[in-house]
Amino acid sequence: MRIKVTMPGGKAGMVECSNAGTLVIVEGDITQDDMRNALNGVRPNSAVGEVNSLNADAHLVLRSLESAGWQVDWPEVDAGDDDPNDEDTPNIASTIH
């Protein structure tokens, strides 16, 4: 899945998640150095999923770039079916004592 990212100043590009779970730049003007420089100012925080390295999972890198001022055009996710009568999902209604 390709995701558009734009850094402060308007430089933009498209990234996608590699099979290893890291980000790969597939088009545009951004570079790995741009991303590294932006992440240098991010304080790692596992509670909110912020990292300061490109070696982390792609979604954590994107979240961290976003907190560093980048715009991340996250893909839309289809809404799930919350039907409690769905036969594929058990309807757990018992109380644990």
Backbone as XML, in Angstrom:
<?xml version="1.0"?>
<chain id="A" units="angstrom">
  <residue number="1" name="MET">
    <atom name="N" x="0.850" y="-1.158" z="0.000"/>
    <atom name="CA" x="0.000" y="0.000" z="0.000"/>
    <atom name="C" x="0.905" y="1.233" z="0.000"/>
  </residue>
  <residue number="2" name="ARG">
    <atom name="N" x="0.618" y="2.155" z="-0.890"/>
    <atom name="CA" x="1.392" y="3.390" z="-0.994"/>
    <atom name="C" x="0.740" y="4.489" z="-0.173"/>
  </residue>
  <residue number="3" name="ILE">
    <atom name="N" x="1.584" y="5.261" z="0.489"/>
    <atom name="CA" x="1.114" y="6.343" z="1.347"/>
    <atom name="C" x="1.878" y="7.602" z="0.984"/>
  </residue>
  <residue number="4" name="LYS">
    <atom name="N" x="1.143" y="8.681" z="0.744"/>
    <atom name="CA" x="1.773" y="9.956" z="0.419"/>
    <atom name="C" x="2.205" y="10.644" z="1.710"/>
  </residue>
  <residue number="5" name="VAL">
    <atom name="N" x="3.441" y="11.152" z="1.705"/>
    <atom name="CA" x="3.957" y="11.916" z="2.841"/>
    <atom name="C" x="4.494" y="13.239" z="2.320"/>
  </residue>
  <residue number="6" name="THR">
    <atom name="N" x="4.277" y="14.298" z="3.101"/>
    <atom name="CA" x="4.750" y="15.630" z="2.738"/>
    <atom name="C" x="5.462" y="16.219" z="3.938"/>
  </residue>
  <residue number="7" name="MET">
    <atom name="N" x="6.697" y="16.649" z="3.722"/>
    <atom name="CA" x="7.449" y="17.235" z="4.820"/>
    <atom name="C" x="7.187" y="18.731" z="4.878"/>
  </residue>
  <residue number="8" name="PRO">
    <atom name="N" x="7.458" y="19.371" z="6.018"/>
    <atom name="CA" x="7.295" y="20.825" z="6.091"/>
    <atom name="C" x="8.106" y="21.481" z="4.970"/>
  </residue>
  <residue number="9" name="GLY">
    <atom name="N" x="7.495" y="22.419" z="4.293"/>
    <atom name="CA" x="8.139" y="23.049" z="3.151"/>
    <atom name="C" x="7.604" y="22.538" z="1.828"/>
  </residue>
  <residue number="10" name="GLY">
    <atom name="N" x="6.818" y="21.458" z="1.861"/>
    <atom name="CA" x="6.136" y="20.989" z="0.664"/>
    <atom name="C" x="6.801" y="19.862" z="-0.097"/>
  </residue>
  <residue number="11" name="LYS">
    <atom name="N" x="8.007" y="19.462" z="0.248"/>
    <atom name="CA" x="8.661" y="18.350" z="-0.432"/>
    <atom name="C" x="7.864" y="17.080" z="-0.125"/>
  </residue>
  <residue number="12" name="ALA">
    <atom name="N" x="7.498" y="16.322" z="-1.170"/>
    <atom name="CA" x="6.591" y="15.185" z="-0.972"/>
    <atom name="C" x="7.090" y="13.938" z="-1.686"/>
  </residue>
  <residue number="13" name="GLY">
    <atom name="N" x="6.474" y="12.828" z="-1.341"/>
    <atom name="CA" x="6.789" y="11.563" z="-1.979"/>
    <atom name="C" x="5.810" y="10.485" z="-1.567"/>
  </residue>
  <residue number="14" name="MET">
    <atom name="N" x="5.999" y="9.321" z="-2.154"/>
    <atom name="CA" x="5.176" y="8.156" z="-1.839"/>
    <atom name="C" x="6.074" y="7.096" z="-1.212"/>
  </residue>
  <residue number="15" name="VAL">
    <atom name="N" x="5.577" y="6.487" z="-0.138"/>
    <atom name="CA" x="6.304" y="5.407" z="0.518"/>
    <atom name="C" x="5.405" y="4.182" z="0.572"/>
  </residue>
  <residue number="16" name="GLU">
    <atom name="N" x="6.026" y="3.038" z="0.732"/>
    <atom name="CA" x="5.252" y="1.828" z="0.973"/>
    <atom name="C" x="6.025" y="0.935" z="1.924"/>
  </residue>
  <residue number="17" name="CYS">
    <atom name="N" x="5.311" y="0.038" z="2.533"/>
    <atom name="CA" x="5.896" y="-0.868" z="3.512"/>
    <atom name="C" x="6.536" y="-2.046" z="2.780"/>
  </residue>
  <residue number="18" name="SER">
    <atom name="N" x="7.804" y="-2.308" z="3.089"/>
    <atom name="CA" x="8.486" y="-3.444" z="2.470"/>
    <atom name="C" x="8.045" y="-4.740" z="3.149"/>
  </residue>
  <residue number="19" name="ASN">
    <atom name="N" x="8.445" y="-5.863" z="2.592"/>
    <atom name="CA" x="8.120" y="-7.158" z="3.203"/>
    <atom name="C" x="8.728" y="-7.289" z="4.596"/>
  </residue>
  <residue number="20" name="ALA">
    <atom name="N" x="9.813" y="-6.562" z="4.843"/>
    <atom name="CA" x="10.467" y="-6.603" z="6.158"/>
    <atom name="C" x="9.776" y="-5.691" z="7.165"/>
  </residue>
  <residue number="21" name="GLY">
    <atom name="N" x="8.779" y="-4.902" z="6.705"/>
    <atom name="CA" x="8.049" y="-4.015" z="7.604"/>
    <atom name="C" x="8.608" y="-2.613" z="7.698"/>
  </residue>
  <residue number="22" name="THR">
    <atom name="N" x="9.625" y="-2.301" z="6.902"/>
    <atom name="CA" x="10.212" y="-0.961" z="6.913"/>
    <atom name="C" x="9.673" y="-0.145" z="5.747"/>
  </residue>
  <residue number="23" name="LEU">
    <atom name="N" x="9.909" y="1.170" z="5.792"/>
    <atom name="CA" x="9.439" y="2.053" z="4.726"/>
    <atom name="C" x="10.410" y="2.077" z="3.558"/>
  </residue>
  <residue number="24" name="VAL">
    <atom name="N" x="9.849" y="2.106" z="2.355"/>
    <atom name="CA" x="10.631" y="2.241" z="1.137"/>
    <atom name="C" x="10.064" y="3.432" z="0.377"/>
  </residue>
  <residue number="25" name="ILE">
    <atom name="N" x="10.931" y="4.349" z="-0.039"/>
    <atom name="CA" x="10.489" y="5.490" z="-0.846"/>
    <atom name="C" x="10.343" y="4.995" z="-2.277"/>
  </residue>
  <residue number="26" name="VAL">
    <atom name="N" x="9.147" y="5.135" z="-2.856"/>
    <atom name="CA" x="8.908" y="4.627" z="-4.203"/>
    <atom name="C" x="8.829" y="5.728" z="-5.246"/>
  </residue>
  <residue number="27" name="GLU">
    <atom name="N" x="8.567" y="6.959" z="-4.822"/>
    <atom name="CA" x="8.590" y="8.080" z="-5.765"/>
    <atom name="C" x="8.584" y="9.393" z="-5.009"/>
  </residue>
  <residue number="28" name="GLY">
    <atom name="N" x="8.959" y="10.452" z="-5.712"/>
    <atom name="CA" x="8.922" y="11.777" z="-5.118"/>
    <atom name="C" x="10.298" y="12.333" z="-4.787"/>
  </residue>
  <residue number="29" name="ASP">
    <atom name="N" x="10.281" y="13.476" z="-4.122"/>
    <atom name="CA" x="11.505" y="14.218" z="-3.836"/>
    <atom name="C" x="12.090" y="13.946" z="-2.457"/>
  </residue>
  <residue number="30" name="ILE">
    <atom name="N" x="11.370" y="13.278" z="-1.588"/>
    <atom name="CA" x="11.884" y="13.048" z="-0.237"/>
    <atom name="C" x="12.996" y="12.000" z="-0.269"/>
  </residue>
  <residue number="31" name="THR">
    <atom name="N" x="13.865" y="12.066" z="0.718"/>
    <atom name="CA" x="14.958" y="11.105" z="0.823"/>
    <atom name="C" x="14.960" y="10.484" z="2.216"/>
  </residue>
  <residue number="32" name="GLN">
    <atom name="N" x="15.710" y="9.417" z="2.362"/>
    <atom name="CA" x="15.853" y="8.820" z="3.687"/>
    <atom name="C" x="16.535" y="9.799" z="4.636"/>
  </residue>
  <residue number="33" name="ASP">
    <atom name="N" x="17.453" y="10.617" z="4.123"/>
    <atom name="CA" x="18.097" y="11.628" z="4.970"/>
    <atom name="C" x="17.081" y="12.634" z="5.494"/>
  </residue>
  <residue number="34" name="ASP">
    <atom name="N" x="16.101" y="13.021" z="4.650"/>
    <atom name="CA" x="15.033" y="13.926" z="5.107"/>
    <atom name="C" x="14.279" y="13.297" z="6.275"/>
  </residue>
  <residue number="35" name="MET">
    <atom name="N" x="13.961" y="12.019" z="6.131"/>
    <atom name="CA" x="13.211" y="11.334" z="7.178"/>
    <atom name="C" x="14.062" y="11.186" z="8.438"/>
  </residue>
  <residue number="36" name="ARG">
    <atom name="N" x="15.329" y="10.817" z="8.268"/>
    <atom name="CA" x="16.224" y="10.686" z="9.431"/>
    <atom name="C" x="16.357" y="12.004" z="10.181"/>
  </residue>
  <residue number="37" name="ASN">
    <atom name="N" x="16.540" y="13.103" z="9.438"/>
    <atom name="CA" x="16.679" y="14.420" z="10.069"/>
    <atom name="C" x="15.433" y="14.790" z="10.862"/>
  </residue>
  <residue number="38" name="ALA">
    <atom name="N" x="14.260" y="14.477" z="10.319"/>
    <atom name="CA" x="13.014" y="14.780" z="11.028"/>
    <atom name="C" x="12.889" y="13.928" z="12.288"/>
  </residue>
  <residue number="39" name="LEU">
    <atom name="N" x="13.309" y="12.676" z="12.201"/>
    <atom name="CA" x="13.184" y="11.767" z="13.342"/>
    <atom name="C" x="14.197" y="12.062" z="14.446"/>
  </residue>
  <residue number="40" name="ASN">
    <atom name="N" x="15.280" y="12.776" z="14.113"/>
    <atom name="CA" x="16.286" y="13.116" z="15.129"/>
    <atom name="C" x="15.680" y="13.887" z="16.289"/>
  </residue>
  <residue number="41" name="GLY">
    <atom name="N" x="14.663" y="14.695" z="16.020"/>
    <atom name="CA" x="14.045" y="15.495" z="17.070"/>
    <atom name="C" x="12.933" y="14.799" z="17.827"/>
  </residue>
  <residue number="42" name="VAL">
    <atom name="N" x="12.613" y="13.578" z="17.445"/>
    <atom name="CA" x="11.517" y="12.848" z="18.090"/>
    <atom name="C" x="12.062" y="12.071" z="19.286"/>
  </residue>
  <residue number="43" name="ARG">
    <atom name="N" x="11.403" y="12.221" z="20.400"/>
    <atom name="CA" x="11.783" y="11.465" z="21.601"/>
    <atom name="C" x="11.042" y="10.132" z="21.580"/>
  </residue>
  <residue number="44" name="PRO">
    <atom name="N" x="11.768" y="9.023" z="21.564"/>
    <atom name="CA" x="11.100" y="7.719" z="21.540"/>
    <atom name="C" x="10.152" y="7.556" z="22.725"/>
  </residue>
  <residue number="45" name="ASN">
    <atom name="N" x="8.967" y="7.028" z="22.428"/>
    <atom name="CA" x="7.956" y="6.848" z="23.461"/>
    <atom name="C" x="7.117" y="5.639" z="23.074"/>
  </residue>
  <residue number="46" name="SER">
    <atom name="N" x="7.342" y="4.526" z="23.731"/>
    <atom name="CA" x="6.622" y="3.304" z="23.372"/>
    <atom name="C" x="5.138" y="3.385" z="23.686"/>
  </residue>
  <residue number="47" name="ALA">
    <atom name="N" x="4.752" y="4.242" z="24.616"/>
    <atom name="CA" x="3.334" y="4.359" z="24.978"/>
    <atom name="C" x="2.503" y="4.918" z="23.832"/>
  </residue>
  <residue number="48" name="VAL">
    <atom name="N" x="3.087" y="5.799" z="23.037"/>
    <atom name="CA" x="2.350" y="6.390" z="21.917"/>
    <atom name="C" x="2.906" y="5.948" z="20.568"/>
  </residue>
  <residue number="49" name="GLY">
    <atom name="N" x="3.899" y="5.078" z="20.576"/>
    <atom name="CA" x="4.431" y="4.523" z="19.339"/>
    <atom name="C" x="5.327" y="5.454" z="18.568"/>
  </residue>
  <residue number="50" name="GLU">
    <atom name="N" x="6.060" y="6.326" z="19.248"/>
    <atom name="CA" x="6.976" y="7.227" z="18.549"/>
    <atom name="C" x="8.393" y="6.670" z="18.604"/>
  </residue>
  <residue number="51" name="VAL">
    <atom name="N" x="9.070" y="6.754" z="17.473"/>
    <atom name="CA" x="10.435" y="6.247" z="17.337"/>
    <atom name="C" x="11.302" y="7.331" z="16.705"/>
  </residue>
  <residue number="52" name="ASN">
    <atom name="N" x="12.618" y="7.170" z="16.791"/>
    <atom name="CA" x="13.504" y="8.144" z="16.152"/>
    <atom name="C" x="14.485" y="7.464" z="15.205"/>
  </residue>
  <residue number="53" name="SER">
    <atom name="N" x="14.043" y="6.354" z="14.609"/>
    <atom name="CA" x="14.888" y="5.591" z="13.702"/>
    <atom name="C" x="14.055" y="5.041" z="12.551"/>
  </residue>
  <residue number="54" name="LEU">
    <atom name="N" x="14.678" y="4.931" z="11.395"/>
    <atom name="CA" x="13.997" y="4.320" z="10.249"/>
    <atom name="C" x="13.967" y="2.799" z="10.358"/>
  </residue>
  <residue number="55" name="ASN">
    <atom name="N" x="14.653" y="2.242" z="11.343"/>
    <atom name="CA" x="14.711" y="0.790" z="11.507"/>
    <atom name="C" x="13.498" y="0.222" z="12.228"/>
  </residue>
  <residue number="56" name="ALA">
    <atom name="N" x="12.555" y="1.052" z="12.600"/>
    <atom name="CA" x="11.349" y="0.609" z="13.304"/>
    <atom name="C" x="10.271" y="0.206" z="12.295"/>
  </residue>
  <residue number="57" name="ASP">
    <atom name="N" x="9.175" y="-0.350" z="12.806"/>
    <atom name="CA" x="8.042" y="-0.704" z="11.946"/>
    <atom name="C" x="7.543" y="0.529" z="11.204"/>
  </residue>
  <residue number="58" name="ALA">
    <atom name="N" x="7.102" y="0.320" z="9.968"/>
    <atom name="CA" x="6.707" y="1.419" z="9.090"/>
    <atom name="C" x="5.643" y="2.317" z="9.705"/>
  </residue>
  <residue number="59" name="HIS">
    <atom name="N" x="4.614" y="1.738" z="10.328"/>
    <atom name="CA" x="3.541" y="2.572" z="10.880"/>
    <atom name="C" x="4.047" y="3.436" z="12.030"/>
  </residue>
  <residue number="60" name="LEU">
    <atom name="N" x="5.038" y="2.956" z="12.780"/>
    <atom name="CA" x="5.606" y="3.761" z="13.859"/>
    <atom name="C" x="6.456" y="4.901" z="13.305"/>
  </residue>
  <residue number="61" name="VAL">
    <atom name="N" x="7.188" y="4.631" z="12.229"/>
    <atom name="CA" x="7.981" y="5.682" z="11.581"/>
    <atom name="C" x="7.051" y="6.761" z="11.039"/>
  </residue>
  <residue number="62" name="LEU">
    <atom name="N" x="5.965" y="6.363" z="10.389"/>
    <atom name="CA" x="5.019" y="7.341" z="9.845"/>
    <atom name="C" x="4.374" y="8.164" z="10.954"/>
  </residue>
  <residue number="63" name="ARG">
    <atom name="N" x="3.986" y="7.520" z="12.029"/>
    <atom name="CA" x="3.391" y="8.238" z="13.164"/>
    <atom name="C" x="4.393" y="9.247" z="13.729"/>
  </residue>
  <residue number="64" name="SER">
    <atom name="N" x="5.653" y="8.853" z="13.811"/>
    <atom name="CA" x="6.689" y="9.731" z="14.347"/>
    <atom name="C" x="6.973" y="10.896" z="13.403"/>
  </residue>
  <residue number="65" name="LEU">
    <atom name="N" x="6.983" y="10.631" z="12.097"/>
    <atom name="CA" x="7.153" y="11.720" z="11.132"/>
    <atom name="C" x="6.007" y="12.714" z="11.252"/>
  </residue>
  <residue number="66" name="GLU">
    <atom name="N" x="4.815" y="12.196" z="11.457"/>
    <atom name="CA" x="3.644" y="13.056" z="11.619"/>
    <atom name="C" x="3.808" y="13.954" z="12.847"/>
  </residue>
  <residue number="67" name="SER">
    <atom name="N" x="4.309" y="13.408" z="13.937"/>
    <atom name="CA" x="4.506" y="14.227" z="15.136"/>
    <atom name="C" x="5.644" y="15.224" z="14.949"/>
  </residue>
  <residue number="68" name="ALA">
    <atom name="N" x="6.518" y="14.979" z="13.967"/>
    <atom name="CA" x="7.609" y="15.904" z="13.660"/>
    <atom name="C" x="7.183" y="16.965" z="12.645"/>
  </residue>
  <residue number="69" name="GLY">
    <atom name="N" x="5.889" y="17.000" z="12.301"/>
    <atom name="CA" x="5.384" y="18.040" z="11.415"/>
    <atom name="C" x="5.104" y="17.617" z="9.990"/>
  </residue>
  <residue number="70" name="TRP">
    <atom name="N" x="5.358" y="16.371" z="9.657"/>
    <atom name="CA" x="5.068" y="15.884" z="8.316"/>
    <atom name="C" x="3.573" y="15.596" z="8.194"/>
  </residue>
  <residue number="71" name="GLN">
    <atom name="N" x="3.073" y="15.693" z="6.967"/>
    <atom name="CA" x="1.686" y="15.304" z="6.704"/>
    <atom name="C" x="1.702" y="13.888" z="6.144"/>
  </residue>
  <residue number="72" name="VAL">
    <atom name="N" x="0.928" y="13.018" z="6.749"/>
    <atom name="CA" x="0.817" y="11.629" z="6.302"/>
    <atom name="C" x="-0.616" y="11.405" z="5.854"/>
  </residue>
  <residue number="73" name="ASP">
    <atom name="N" x="-0.802" y="11.054" z="4.589"/>
    <atom name="CA" x="-2.142" y="10.789" z="4.060"/>
    <atom name="C" x="-2.466" y="9.313" z="4.300"/>
  </residue>
  <residue number="74" name="TRP">
    <atom name="N" x="-2.939" y="9.037" z="5.520"/>
    <atom name="CA" x="-3.249" y="7.665" z="5.913"/>
    <atom name="C" x="-4.352" y="7.107" z="5.016"/>
  </residue>
  <residue number="75" name="PRO">
    <atom name="N" x="-4.260" y="5.837" z="4.635"/>
    <atom name="CA" x="-5.319" y="5.235" z="3.817"/>
    <atom name="C" x="-6.597" y="5.082" z="4.628"/>
  </residue>
  <residue number="76" name="GLU">
    <atom name="N" x="-7.709" y="5.140" z="3.938"/>
    <atom name="CA" x="-8.991" y="4.936" z="4.607"/>
    <atom name="C" x="-9.187" y="3.447" z="4.860"/>
  </residue>
  <residue number="77" name="VAL">
    <atom name="N" x="-9.794" y="3.162" z="5.976"/>
    <atom name="CA" x="-10.077" y="1.777" z="6.346"/>
    <atom name="C" x="-11.583" y="1.599" z="6.361"/>
  </residue>
  <residue number="78" name="ASP">
    <atom name="N" x="-12.050" y="0.531" z="5.723"/>
    <atom name="CA" x="-13.487" y="0.262" z="5.706"/>
    <atom name="C" x="-13.976" y="-0.013" z="7.120"/>
  </residue>
  <residue number="79" name="ALA">
    <atom name="N" x="-15.159" y="0.466" z="7.401"/>
    <atom name="CA" x="-15.759" y="0.230" z="8.719"/>
    <atom name="C" x="-16.080" y="-1.247" z="8.867"/>
  </residue>
  <residue number="80" name="GLY">
    <atom name="N" x="-15.908" y="-1.753" z="10.054"/>
    <atom name="CA" x="-16.213" y="-3.152" z="10.327"/>
    <atom name="C" x="-17.693" y="-3.353" z="10.568"/>
  </residue>
  <residue number="81" name="ASP">
    <atom name="N" x="-18.104" y="-4.595" z="10.588"/>
    <atom name="CA" x="-19.492" y="-4.952" z="10.851"/>
    <atom name="C" x="-19.618" y="-5.270" z="12.335"/>
  </residue>
  <residue number="82" name="ASP">
    <atom name="N" x="-20.337" y="-4.436" z="13.064"/>
    <atom name="CA" x="-20.499" y="-4.626" z="14.502"/>
    <atom name="C" x="-21.791" y="-5.354" z="14.848"/>
  </residue>
  <residue number="83" name="ASP">
    <atom name="N" x="-22.301" y="-6.143" z="13.937"/>
    <atom name="CA" x="-23.547" y="-6.871" z="14.167"/>
    <atom name="C" x="-23.330" y="-7.965" z="15.212"/>
  </residue>
  <residue number="84" name="PRO">
    <atom name="N" x="-23.984" y="-7.863" z="16.387"/>
    <atom name="CA" x="-23.793" y="-8.881" z="17.431"/>
    <atom name="C" x="-24.372" y="-10.239" z="17.051"/>
  </residue>
  <residue number="85" name="ASN">
    <atom name="N" x="-25.183" y="-10.286" z="16.005"/>
    <atom name="CA" x="-25.789" y="-11.545" z="15.577"/>
    <atom name="C" x="-25.014" y="-12.199" z="14.442"/>
  </residue>
  <residue number="86" name="ASP">
    <atom name="N" x="-23.816" y="-11.704" z="14.184"/>
    <atom name="CA" x="-22.980" y="-12.258" z="13.128"/>
    <atom name="C" x="-22.596" y="-13.687" z="13.503"/>
  </residue>
  <residue number="87" name="GLU">
    <atom name="N" x="-22.841" y="-14.630" z="12.610"/>
    <atom name="CA" x="-22.590" y="-16.039" z="12.913"/>
    <atom name="C" x="-21.107" y="-16.372" z="12.977"/>
  </residue>
  <residue number="88" name="ASP">
    <atom name="N" x="-20.256" y="-15.582" z="12.338"/>
    <atom name="CA" x="-18.822" y="-15.862" z="12.341"/>
    <atom name="C" x="-18.134" y="-15.399" z="13.619"/>
  </residue>
  <residue number="89" name="THR">
    <atom name="N" x="-18.773" y="-14.518" z="14.365"/>
    <atom name="CA" x="-18.177" y="-13.975" z="15.581"/>
    <atom name="C" x="-19.015" y="-14.389" z="16.774"/>
  </residue>
  <residue number="90" name="PRO">
    <atom name="N" x="-18.402" y="-15.002" z="17.769"/>
    <atom name="CA" x="-19.193" y="-15.388" z="18.942"/>
    <atom name="C" x="-19.693" y="-14.158" z="19.690"/>
  </residue>
  <residue number="91" name="ASN">
    <atom name="N" x="-20.912" y="-14.232" z="20.173"/>
    <atom name="CA" x="-21.503" y="-13.147" z="20.949"/>
    <atom name="C" x="-21.325" y="-13.495" z="22.421"/>
  </residue>
  <residue number="92" name="ILE">
    <atom name="N" x="-20.310" y="-12.923" z="23.032"/>
    <atom name="CA" x="-19.994" y="-13.242" z="24.424"/>
    <atom name="C" x="-20.768" y="-12.295" z="25.319"/>
  </residue>
  <residue number="93" name="ALA">
    <atom name="N" x="-21.680" y="-12.849" z="26.086"/>
    <atom name="CA" x="-22.515" y="-12.019" z="26.944"/>
    <atom name="C" x="-22.462" y="-12.458" z="28.399"/>
  </residue>
  <residue number="94" name="SER">
    <atom name="N" x="-21.623" y="-13.430" z="28.724"/>
    <atom name="CA" x="-21.577" y="-13.902" z="30.111"/>
    <atom name="C" x="-20.624" y="-13.046" z="30.936"/>
  </residue>
  <residue number="95" name="THR">
    <atom name="N" x="-20.923" y="-12.951" z="32.207"/>
    <atom name="CA" x="-20.098" y="-12.190" z="33.129"/>
    <atom name="C" x="-19.071" y="-13.106" z="33.762"/>
  </residue>
  <residue number="96" name="ILE">
    <atom name="N" x="-17.849" y="-12.637" z="33.877"/>
    <atom name="CA" x="-16.796" y="-13.423" z="34.525"/>
    <atom name="C" x="-16.850" y="-13.162" z="36.016"/>
  </residue>
  <residue number="97" name="HIS">
    <atom name="N" x="-16.887" y="-14.234" z="36.799"/>
    <atom name="CA" x="-16.946" y="-14.103" z="38.266"/>
    <atom name="C" x="-15.615" y="-14.425" z="38.868"/>
  </residue>
</chain>
